[in-house]
Amino acid sequence: MSRLAAAADSRKLADARAFLSAAMTNKITCLDGLDSATGPMKPSLLNSMASVYMQVSNSLSMLSQPGVRSGGGNRRRLLGFPRWLSKKARRLLQSSGDEYDPSEVMTVAADGTGNFTSVTDAINFAPNNSIDRIIIYVKEGVYEENVEIPSWKTNIVLLGDGNDVTVITGKRSVDDGWTTFRSATVAVSGEGFLARDIMFENTAGAEKHQAVALRINADLAAVYRCVVTGFQDTLYVHSFRQFYRECDIYGTIDYVFGNAAVVFQGCNIVSRMPMPGQFTVITAQSRESPDEDTGISMQNCSILATNDLYSNASVVRSYLGRPWRIYSRTVVLESYIDDFISPVGWTNWDGDQGLDTLYYGEYENYGPGSSTDGRVAWPGYHVMAYDEASAFTVSSFITGQEWLDSTSFPYDDQV
């Protein structure tokens, strides 16, 4: 909250809504974790949570909804930097591994040639609550570990040698006793997290059900040229504002899920062959209130399948998304959709749950699976106009113009 107090007036409202929306999401996560708990204290704990979060919900509803930014044209933001970003940080964010000055970065190397042999050790060594970016260069190698970046480890930057050679891998799953939240191979709670040129992997397999490769519940987080691969529940975009650019994301069921305000640009979204009798579904967005500024926006992405799923597309149904919560919100903009996606496009979660309150939209997509003629006839489904689509761009949806320039990651800020 100290950042909210220090923010410019133009950012205060957007930040406040982001924080309150994240608090609402935390409530749902806590309740999910308590679902299987027992004991005499459980009822009183649930009652106290309900009371606290009623106040959060009321506060959120009292803040005015932000307006929709509009404007003509389609322009790309160049790799600019705000004045406060140091020259050293600019250079480091744009460098390759061979150019890093060892005095300015921490190096992780599995072969023992760096400062650390594990990513976890580097995270633990990093200063707490840093206002400067902490650059951790993760050299080529396979790192078998579960990495936790807690909330007090802010502005952590993980830079790899390439998303095919720098691999952080784990295999936790719900079937092996972890909650979905705790199953993540890499879990990020520290604000300002950046990652580039790394693979995040969960190898538990489809038979282990929910098994997260990457979970981010941190504000102003951005991921560039990374691979996130798993099966069910691969990428947990839990909360706050997030951005993914030119990433490859693989999974089977609900493999992009959560309640962040998140934009994907130029990403390959790749559905994998599920277990026998299952279908595939890309998104499961969990917005619970119409007051939350959250949702999943996919812009200029490619929605594809693995070869074995293409071969079985006649028997395995595949969908763009389904509503985890009743105000689920997901849009697909200007993207290529291949023909393995069912003509109806979207599927339900449980009966008619959320079908009249959700917001699912498509705007100027192309490819053999992009026709909207046979799409679902739900009240919440929309073939979007320009102004509607503009509300889900980087500038309008995640206030990206305020913070993405400082990352050196490219982005497009309009449809």
The 8 nearest C-alpha neighbors of each residue, nearest first, counted from 0:
[[1, 3, 2, 4, 18, 15, 5, 14],
 [0, 2, 4, 3, 5, 6, 14, 11],
 [1, 3, 5, 0, 4, 6, 14, 11],
 [4, 2, 0, 6, 1, 5, 11, 14],
 [5, 3, 1, 2, 6, 0, 11, 7],
 [4, 6, 2, 3, 1, 7, 11, 0],
 [7, 5, 3, 4, 11, 2, 10, 8],
 [6, 8, 9, 10, 11, 5, 3, 4],
 [7, 9, 11, 10, 6, 12, 5, 4],
 [8, 10, 7, 11, 12, 13, 6, 14],
 [11, 9, 8, 13, 7, 12, 14, 6],
 [10, 12, 14, 8, 13, 9, 6, 3],
 [11, 13, 15, 14, 10, 16, 9, 62],
 [12, 14, 16, 10, 15, 11, 17, 398],
 [15, 13, 17, 11, 12, 16, 10, 18],
 [16, 14, 12, 18, 17, 13, 11, 19],
 [15, 17, 19, 13, 14, 18, 20, 12],
 [16, 18, 14, 20, 15, 19, 239, 13],
 [19, 17, 21, 15, 20, 16, 14, 22],
 [18, 20, 22, 16, 21, 17, 59, 15],
 [21, 19, 23, 17, 291, 22, 18, 16],
 [22, 20, 24, 18, 238, 19, 23, 239],
 [23, 21, 19, 25, 24, 20, 18, 26],
 [22, 24, 20, 26, 21, 25, 19, 27],
 [23, 25, 21, 27, 26, 22, 28, 20],
 [26, 24, 28, 22, 27, 23, 29, 21],
 [25, 27, 29, 23, 24, 28, 30, 22],
 [26, 28, 30, 24, 25, 29, 31, 23],
 [27, 29, 25, 31, 26, 30, 32, 24],
 [30, 28, 32, 26, 31, 27, 25, 33],
 [29, 31, 33, 27, 32, 28, 34, 26],
 [32, 30, 28, 34, 29, 33, 27, 35],
 [31, 33, 29, 30, 34, 28, 178, 35],
 [34, 32, 36, 30, 31, 35, 29, 41],
 [33, 35, 31, 32, 36, 30, 37, 29],
 [34, 36, 33, 37, 32, 31, 30, 178],
 [37, 35, 33, 34, 38, 41, 32, 31],
 [38, 36, 41, 35, 39, 40, 33, 34],
 [37, 39, 40, 41, 36, 42, 35, 43],
 [38, 40, 41, 42, 37, 43, 44, 36],
 [41, 39, 38, 43, 42, 44, 37, 45],
 [40, 42, 44, 43, 39, 38, 45, 37],
 [43, 41, 45, 44, 40, 46, 39, 38],
 [42, 44, 46, 45, 41, 40, 47, 39],
 [45, 43, 41, 47, 42, 46, 40, 48],
 [44, 46, 48, 42, 43, 47, 41, 49],
 [45, 47, 43, 49, 48, 44, 42, 50],
 [48, 46, 50, 44, 49, 45, 43, 51],
 [49, 47, 45, 51, 50, 46, 52, 44],
 [48, 50, 46, 52, 47, 51, 53, 45],
 [49, 51, 47, 53, 48, 52, 46, 54],
 [52, 50, 48, 53, 54, 49, 47, 55],
 [51, 53, 55, 54, 49, 50, 56, 48],
 [52, 54, 56, 50, 55, 51, 49, 57],
 [55, 53, 57, 52, 56, 51, 58, 50],
 [56, 54, 52, 58, 53, 57, 59, 19],
 [55, 57, 53, 59, 54, 58, 52, 60],
 [56, 58, 54, 60, 59, 55, 53, 61],
 [59, 57, 55, 61, 56, 60, 54, 62],
 [58, 60, 56, 61, 57, 62, 19, 55],
 [59, 61, 57, 58, 62, 290, 56, 63],
 [62, 60, 58, 59, 57, 63, 56, 290],
 [63, 61, 60, 59, 64, 58, 16, 12],
 [64, 62, 61, 65, 60, 12, 59, 66],
 [63, 65, 62, 66, 290, 292, 60, 16],
 [66, 64, 63, 67, 13, 12, 395, 292],
 [67, 65, 68, 64, 395, 390, 63, 69],
 [68, 66, 390, 69, 395, 65, 389, 386],
 [69, 67, 395, 66, 390, 389, 70, 394],
 [70, 68, 389, 67, 386, 71, 390, 413],
 [69, 71, 72, 68, 413, 389, 386, 73],
 [72, 70, 73, 69, 413, 414, 74, 385],
 [71, 73, 74, 70, 413, 414, 69, 75],
 [72, 74, 413, 414, 75, 71, 412, 411],
 [73, 75, 411, 72, 413, 76, 412, 414],
 [76, 74, 411, 410, 77, 412, 73, 409],
 [75, 77, 411, 410, 409, 74, 78, 412],
 [76, 78, 79, 75, 409, 410, 404, 407],
 [79, 77, 407, 409, 404, 76, 408, 80],
 [78, 80, 404, 77, 81, 407, 405, 76],
 [81, 79, 405, 404, 82, 84, 78, 407],
 [82, 80, 83, 84, 405, 404, 79, 402],
 [81, 83, 84, 80, 85, 405, 86, 79],
 [82, 84, 81, 85, 80, 405, 86, 88],
 [85, 83, 82, 81, 80, 88, 86, 405],
 [86, 84, 88, 87, 83, 89, 82, 90],
 [85, 87, 89, 88, 90, 84, 91, 83],
 [88, 86, 90, 85, 89, 91, 84, 103],
 [87, 89, 91, 85, 90, 86, 92, 84],
 [90, 88, 86, 92, 87, 91, 85, 93],
 [89, 91, 87, 93, 88, 92, 94, 86],
 [92, 90, 94, 88, 93, 89, 87, 99],
 [93, 91, 89, 90, 94, 88, 407, 406],
 [92, 94, 90, 91, 89, 407, 95, 88],
 [95, 93, 91, 92, 98, 90, 96, 99],
 [94, 96, 98, 97, 93, 99, 160, 91],
 [95, 97, 98, 99, 160, 94, 136, 159],
 [96, 98, 95, 99, 94, 100, 160, 138],
 [97, 99, 96, 95, 94, 100, 91, 101],
 [100, 98, 96, 97, 101, 94, 91, 95],
 [99, 101, 102, 103, 98, 104, 91, 97],
 [102, 100, 103, 104, 99, 105, 106, 113],
 [101, 103, 100, 104, 105, 99, 106, 114],
 [102, 104, 101, 100, 105, 99, 134, 91],
 [105, 103, 134, 101, 135, 102, 106, 100],
 [104, 106, 135, 136, 114, 134, 107, 101],
 [105, 107, 136, 113, 114, 135, 137, 104],
 [106, 108, 115, 137, 113, 116, 114, 138],
 [109, 107, 113, 116, 138, 110, 111, 112],
 [108, 110, 116, 111, 140, 107, 117, 142],
 [111, 109, 108, 112, 116, 113, 140, 107],
 [110, 112, 108, 109, 113, 116, 115, 114],
 [111, 113, 110, 108, 114, 109, 107, 115],
 [114, 112, 108, 106, 107, 115, 111, 116],
 [113, 115, 106, 107, 105, 116, 112, 108],
 [116, 114, 107, 113, 117, 121, 108, 120],
 [115, 117, 109, 108, 107, 111, 113, 118],
 [118, 116, 119, 120, 115, 107, 142, 121],
 [117, 119, 121, 120, 107, 122, 146, 116],
 [118, 120, 122, 117, 121, 146, 123, 147],
 [121, 119, 123, 117, 118, 122, 124, 115],
 [120, 122, 124, 118, 119, 123, 125, 115],
 [123, 121, 119, 125, 124, 120, 118, 148],
 [124, 122, 120, 121, 125, 119, 126, 152],
 [123, 125, 121, 122, 120, 126, 119, 127],
 [124, 126, 122, 123, 121, 127, 133, 152],
 [127, 125, 129, 124, 128, 152, 123, 133],
 [126, 128, 152, 151, 129, 125, 153, 124],
 [129, 127, 151, 153, 152, 130, 126, 154],
 [128, 130, 131, 127, 153, 126, 154, 152],
 [129, 131, 128, 132, 154, 153, 133, 127],
 [132, 130, 129, 133, 154, 88, 153, 84],
 [131, 133, 154, 155, 134, 156, 130, 88],
 [134, 132, 155, 156, 154, 131, 135, 125],
 [133, 135, 156, 104, 132, 136, 105, 157],
 [136, 134, 105, 157, 106, 104, 156, 158],
 [135, 137, 106, 158, 159, 157, 107, 105],
 [138, 136, 107, 159, 158, 106, 135, 108],
 [139, 137, 108, 160, 159, 107, 136, 140],
 [138, 140, 165, 164, 160, 137, 159, 108],
 [141, 139, 165, 109, 164, 138, 166, 142],
 [140, 142, 166, 167, 165, 143, 168, 109],
 [143, 141, 167, 144, 166, 168, 140, 117],
 [144, 142, 168, 169, 167, 141, 145, 166],
 [145, 143, 169, 142, 146, 168, 167, 184],
 [144, 146, 184, 185, 169, 147, 183, 143],
 [145, 147, 185, 119, 144, 184, 186, 148],
 [146, 148, 186, 149, 185, 187, 145, 119],
 [149, 147, 187, 188, 189, 152, 186, 146],
 [150, 148, 188, 189, 151, 152, 147, 187],
 [149, 151, 189, 188, 152, 153, 148, 190],
 [150, 152, 128, 127, 149, 153, 189, 188],
 [153, 151, 127, 189, 150, 149, 128, 148],
 [152, 154, 189, 190, 128, 129, 155, 151],
 [155, 153, 191, 132, 192, 133, 190, 156],
 [154, 156, 133, 192, 153, 132, 134, 193],
 [157, 155, 193, 134, 194, 133, 135, 192],
 [158, 156, 194, 135, 136, 193, 195, 134],
 [159, 157, 136, 195, 194, 137, 196, 135],
 [160, 158, 196, 137, 197, 161, 165, 138],
 [159, 161, 139, 138, 165, 196, 96, 164],
 [162, 160, 196, 163, 164, 159, 197, 165],
 [161, 163, 197, 196, 198, 225, 164, 165],
 [162, 164, 161, 165, 198, 166, 197, 226],
 [163, 165, 139, 161, 162, 166, 140, 160],
 [166, 164, 139, 140, 197, 159, 162, 161],
 [165, 167, 198, 141, 164, 142, 197, 168],
 [168, 166, 142, 199, 143, 141, 198, 200],
 [169, 167, 200, 143, 201, 142, 166, 199],
 [168, 170, 201, 184, 144, 143, 145, 171],
 [169, 171, 203, 202, 201, 172, 168, 184],
 [170, 172, 182, 210, 169, 203, 177, 175],
 [173, 171, 210, 175, 182, 174, 177, 209],
 [172, 174, 177, 176, 175, 178, 209, 179],
 [175, 173, 207, 172, 176, 208, 177, 209],
 [174, 176, 172, 173, 177, 171, 207, 178],
 [177, 175, 173, 174, 178, 172, 171, 182],
 [178, 176, 173, 182, 172, 181, 175, 179],
 [177, 179, 181, 180, 173, 182, 176, 32],
 [178, 180, 182, 181, 173, 209, 177, 210],
 [179, 181, 178, 182, 183, 214, 211, 28],
 [182, 180, 178, 179, 183, 177, 186, 171],
 [181, 183, 171, 179, 172, 177, 211, 180],
 [184, 182, 211, 212, 185, 181, 213, 186],
 [183, 185, 145, 212, 169, 213, 146, 168],
 [186, 184, 146, 213, 183, 145, 147, 214],
 [187, 185, 214, 147, 183, 215, 213, 148],
 [188, 186, 215, 148, 189, 216, 214, 147],
 [187, 189, 150, 217, 149, 216, 148, 215],
 [190, 188, 150, 153, 152, 149, 217, 187],
 [191, 189, 217, 218, 153, 192, 154, 219],
 [190, 192, 154, 219, 220, 153, 218, 193],
 [193, 191, 220, 155, 154, 190, 156, 189],
 [194, 192, 156, 221, 222, 220, 157, 155],
 [195, 193, 157, 222, 156, 158, 223, 221],
 [194, 196, 223, 158, 224, 197, 225, 222],
 [195, 197, 161, 162, 159, 225, 224, 160],
 [198, 196, 162, 225, 159, 165, 161, 195],
 [197, 199, 226, 166, 162, 225, 227, 167],
 [200, 198, 227, 167, 212, 226, 168, 166],
 [201, 199, 168, 212, 228, 227, 229, 167],
 [200, 202, 212, 169, 229, 170, 203, 168],
 [201, 203, 170, 204, 229, 169, 200, 168],
 [204, 202, 170, 201, 207, 172, 171, 210],
 [205, 203, 202, 206, 207, 230, 229, 208],
 [204, 206, 230, 207, 208, 231, 274, 273],
 [205, 207, 204, 208, 274, 203, 174, 230],
 [206, 208, 174, 205, 204, 203, 172, 209],
 [209, 207, 206, 205, 231, 210, 173, 174],
 [210, 208, 231, 232, 173, 172, 179, 207],
 [211, 209, 172, 182, 232, 171, 231, 208],
 [210, 212, 183, 233, 232, 182, 213, 234],
 [211, 213, 201, 184, 200, 183, 233, 199],
 [214, 212, 185, 234, 183, 211, 184, 186],
 [215, 213, 235, 186, 183, 234, 236, 187],
 [216, 214, 187, 236, 217, 237, 186, 188],
 [215, 217, 238, 237, 188, 187, 239, 214],
 [218, 216, 188, 190, 189, 215, 239, 220],
 [217, 219, 239, 190, 240, 220, 191, 241],
 [220, 218, 191, 240, 241, 190, 217, 221],
 [219, 221, 192, 241, 191, 218, 193, 217],
 [222, 220, 242, 193, 241, 243, 192, 219],
 [221, 223, 243, 194, 193, 195, 242, 244],
 [222, 224, 195, 244, 225, 243, 245, 194],
 [225, 223, 246, 245, 196, 195, 244, 222],
 [224, 226, 246, 197, 196, 162, 223, 198],
 [225, 227, 198, 247, 246, 162, 248, 199],
 [228, 226, 248, 199, 198, 200, 247, 249],
 [227, 229, 249, 200, 248, 233, 226, 199],
 [230, 228, 233, 201, 250, 249, 200, 212],
 [229, 231, 250, 251, 205, 233, 204, 232],
 [230, 232, 252, 209, 251, 254, 208, 233],
 [233, 231, 254, 253, 209, 211, 210, 234],
 [232, 234, 211, 254, 229, 212, 231, 230],
 [235, 233, 255, 213, 254, 232, 211, 214],
 [234, 236, 214, 256, 237, 257, 213, 255],
 [237, 235, 257, 259, 215, 256, 238, 214],
 [236, 238, 257, 216, 258, 235, 259, 215],
 [259, 237, 239, 216, 258, 21, 236, 24],
 [238, 240, 218, 259, 21, 17, 217, 260],
 [241, 239, 260, 218, 219, 397, 261, 259],
 [240, 242, 261, 220, 221, 219, 260, 239],
 [241, 243, 221, 262, 261, 263, 222, 220],
 [244, 242, 263, 222, 221, 223, 264, 262],
 [243, 245, 223, 264, 246, 265, 263, 266],
 [246, 244, 266, 265, 224, 223, 264, 247],
 [245, 247, 266, 224, 225, 244, 226, 223],
 [248, 246, 267, 226, 266, 268, 227, 225],
 [247, 249, 227, 268, 228, 226, 269, 267],
 [250, 248, 228, 269, 270, 229, 268, 227],
 [251, 249, 230, 254, 229, 270, 271, 231],
 [250, 252, 230, 271, 279, 231, 270, 273],
 [251, 253, 231, 280, 279, 254, 281, 250],
 [254, 252, 282, 283, 281, 232, 280, 255],
 [253, 255, 232, 233, 250, 252, 281, 231],
 [256, 254, 282, 234, 253, 281, 235, 233],
 [257, 255, 283, 235, 284, 282, 236, 253],
 [258, 256, 237, 236, 284, 285, 235, 259],
 [257, 259, 285, 238, 237, 286, 284, 293],
 [238, 260, 258, 239, 237, 293, 236, 261],
 [259, 261, 293, 240, 294, 239, 397, 295],
 [262, 260, 241, 295, 259, 242, 240, 296],
 [261, 263, 296, 242, 297, 295, 243, 264],
 [264, 262, 297, 243, 244, 298, 242, 296],
 [265, 263, 244, 298, 266, 299, 300, 297],
 [264, 266, 300, 245, 299, 244, 263, 298],
 [267, 265, 245, 246, 300, 264, 247, 244],
 [268, 266, 247, 301, 300, 269, 302, 246],
 [267, 269, 302, 248, 303, 301, 247, 266],
 [268, 270, 303, 249, 304, 248, 267, 302],
 [271, 269, 304, 250, 251, 249, 303, 305],
 [272, 270, 251, 250, 305, 304, 308, 273],
 [271, 273, 308, 307, 251, 274, 270, 305],
 [274, 272, 251, 277, 271, 275, 279, 205],
 [273, 275, 277, 276, 205, 272, 206, 278],
 [276, 274, 277, 273, 278, 315, 272, 314],
 [275, 277, 274, 278, 315, 273, 314, 316],
 [278, 276, 275, 274, 273, 279, 315, 316],
 [277, 279, 316, 315, 317, 273, 280, 276],
 [280, 278, 317, 252, 251, 318, 316, 273],
 [281, 279, 318, 252, 253, 320, 317, 319],
 [280, 282, 253, 319, 320, 254, 255, 252],
 [283, 281, 320, 255, 253, 256, 284, 280],
 [282, 284, 256, 253, 323, 321, 322, 320],
 [283, 285, 327, 257, 256, 323, 258, 322],
 [286, 284, 324, 323, 258, 327, 257, 287],
 [287, 285, 327, 326, 258, 324, 288, 284],
 [286, 288, 326, 324, 325, 285, 289, 327],
 [287, 289, 290, 291, 286, 326, 325, 56],
 [288, 290, 291, 326, 287, 286, 292, 356],
 [289, 291, 288, 60, 59, 292, 64, 20],
 [290, 292, 20, 293, 289, 288, 286, 16],
 [293, 291, 290, 260, 20, 17, 16, 294],
 [292, 294, 260, 259, 291, 258, 286, 295],
 [293, 295, 328, 260, 329, 259, 258, 261],
 [294, 296, 329, 261, 262, 260, 330, 328],
 [295, 297, 262, 330, 329, 331, 391, 261],
 [298, 296, 263, 331, 262, 332, 264, 300],
 [297, 299, 332, 264, 300, 333, 334, 263],
 [300, 298, 334, 333, 265, 264, 332, 297],
 [299, 301, 265, 266, 334, 298, 264, 267],
 [302, 300, 335, 267, 334, 268, 303, 336],
 [301, 303, 268, 336, 335, 269, 337, 267],
 [302, 304, 269, 337, 268, 301, 270, 336],
 [305, 303, 270, 269, 308, 271, 309, 306],
 [304, 306, 308, 271, 307, 309, 270, 269],
 [307, 305, 309, 308, 310, 304, 271, 272],
 [308, 306, 310, 309, 305, 272, 311, 271],
 [307, 309, 272, 311, 310, 305, 306, 312],
 [310, 308, 306, 312, 311, 307, 304, 305],
 [311, 309, 307, 308, 312, 306, 313, 305],
 [312, 310, 308, 309, 313, 314, 315, 307],
 [311, 313, 309, 315, 314, 339, 310, 308],
 [312, 314, 311, 315, 316, 310, 339, 309],
 [313, 315, 312, 311, 316, 278, 276, 310],
 [316, 314, 312, 278, 311, 313, 317, 277],
 [315, 317, 278, 341, 314, 279, 312, 318],
 [318, 316, 279, 340, 341, 280, 278, 315],
 [317, 319, 280, 345, 344, 340, 320, 341],
 [320, 318, 281, 345, 280, 344, 282, 317],
 [319, 321, 282, 345, 281, 280, 318, 283],
 [320, 322, 346, 283, 347, 348, 345, 323],
 [323, 321, 327, 324, 348, 283, 284, 325],
 [322, 324, 285, 283, 284, 321, 348, 327],
 [325, 323, 285, 322, 327, 287, 286, 326],
 [324, 326, 353, 327, 287, 357, 352, 356],
 [327, 325, 357, 286, 287, 356, 324, 288],
 [326, 328, 286, 357, 284, 322, 285, 324],
 [329, 327, 358, 294, 359, 357, 284, 326],
 [330, 328, 295, 359, 294, 296, 358, 360],
 [329, 331, 360, 296, 359, 361, 297, 295],
 [330, 332, 297, 361, 298, 296, 360, 362],
 [331, 333, 298, 362, 334, 361, 297, 364],
 [334, 332, 364, 363, 299, 298, 362, 331],
 [335, 333, 299, 364, 300, 332, 301, 298],
 [334, 336, 301, 365, 366, 364, 302, 300],
 [337, 335, 302, 368, 366, 369, 301, 365],
 [338, 336, 368, 367, 366, 339, 303, 302],
 [337, 339, 368, 367, 340, 336, 366, 341],
 [338, 340, 312, 337, 341, 309, 317, 368],
 [341, 339, 317, 338, 318, 368, 344, 342],
 [340, 342, 344, 343, 317, 318, 316, 339],
 [341, 343, 344, 373, 374, 340, 368, 370],
 [344, 342, 374, 375, 341, 373, 345, 346],
 [343, 345, 342, 318, 341, 374, 319, 340],
 [344, 346, 318, 320, 319, 343, 321, 375],
 [347, 345, 321, 320, 318, 348, 344, 343],
 [346, 348, 321, 349, 322, 350, 351, 345],
 [349, 347, 322, 321, 323, 350, 352, 346],
 [350, 348, 352, 347, 351, 322, 323, 353],
 [349, 351, 352, 347, 348, 354, 353, 346],
 [350, 352, 354, 353, 349, 347, 348, 355],
 [353, 351, 350, 349, 354, 325, 348, 347],
 [352, 354, 325, 356, 357, 355, 351, 326],
 [353, 355, 351, 352, 356, 377, 357, 379],
 [354, 356, 378, 379, 353, 357, 377, 352],
 [357, 355, 353, 326, 354, 379, 325, 358],
 [358, 356, 326, 327, 379, 353, 354, 328],
 [359, 357, 328, 379, 380, 327, 360, 329],
 [360, 358, 380, 329, 330, 328, 381, 379],
 [359, 361, 330, 381, 382, 380, 383, 331],
 [360, 362, 331, 382, 330, 383, 332, 381],
 [361, 363, 332, 383, 364, 333, 382, 331],
 [364, 362, 333, 332, 365, 361, 334, 383],
 [363, 365, 333, 334, 362, 369, 335, 332],
 [364, 366, 335, 369, 334, 336, 363, 367],
 [365, 367, 336, 335, 369, 368, 337, 364],
 [366, 368, 338, 337, 369, 336, 365, 370],
 [369, 367, 338, 337, 336, 366, 340, 370],
 [370, 368, 365, 336, 366, 367, 364, 371],
 [371, 369, 372, 368, 367, 373, 342, 365],
 [370, 372, 374, 373, 369, 382, 342, 343],
 [373, 371, 370, 374, 342, 343, 375, 369],
 [374, 372, 343, 342, 371, 375, 370, 344],
 [373, 375, 343, 371, 344, 372, 342, 376],
 [376, 374, 343, 377, 345, 373, 344, 380],
 [375, 377, 374, 378, 380, 379, 373, 343],
 [376, 378, 379, 380, 375, 354, 355, 381],
 [379, 377, 355, 380, 354, 376, 356, 381],
 [380, 378, 358, 355, 357, 377, 356, 354],
 [379, 381, 359, 377, 378, 360, 358, 376],
 [382, 380, 360, 383, 359, 379, 361, 358],
 [381, 383, 361, 360, 362, 384, 380, 371],
 [382, 384, 362, 381, 361, 387, 360, 388],
 [383, 385, 387, 386, 388, 382, 362, 389],
 [384, 386, 388, 387, 389, 383, 414, 362],
 [387, 385, 389, 388, 384, 69, 390, 67],
 [386, 388, 384, 385, 389, 390, 383, 391],
 [387, 389, 385, 390, 386, 391, 383, 384],
 [390, 388, 386, 391, 387, 392, 385, 69],
 [389, 391, 67, 388, 395, 387, 392, 396],
 [392, 390, 396, 389, 388, 296, 395, 393],
 [393, 391, 395, 389, 396, 394, 413, 390],
 [392, 394, 399, 412, 397, 396, 395, 398],
 [395, 393, 398, 399, 400, 392, 412, 396],
 [394, 396, 390, 392, 398, 68, 393, 397],
 [395, 397, 391, 392, 393, 394, 398, 390],
 [396, 398, 399, 393, 240, 395, 394, 260],
 [399, 397, 394, 400, 395, 401, 396, 393],
 [400, 398, 394, 393, 397, 401, 403, 402],
 [399, 401, 394, 398, 402, 403, 404, 393],
 [400, 402, 399, 398, 403, 404, 394, 10],
 [403, 401, 399, 404, 400, 405, 219, 398],
 [402, 404, 399, 405, 406, 400, 401, 408],
 [405, 403, 80, 79, 406, 402, 407, 78],
 [404, 406, 80, 403, 407, 402, 81, 84],
 [405, 407, 408, 403, 404, 92, 402, 193],
 [408, 406, 78, 405, 404, 92, 409, 93],
 [407, 409, 406, 410, 223, 78, 403, 404],
 [410, 408, 78, 77, 407, 76, 411, 244],
 [409, 411, 76, 75, 412, 408, 244, 264],
 [412, 410, 75, 76, 413, 74, 393, 409],
 [411, 413, 393, 394, 392, 75, 410, 74],
 [414, 412, 73, 392, 411, 74, 389, 393],
 [413, 73, 389, 392, 388, 412, 72, 385]]
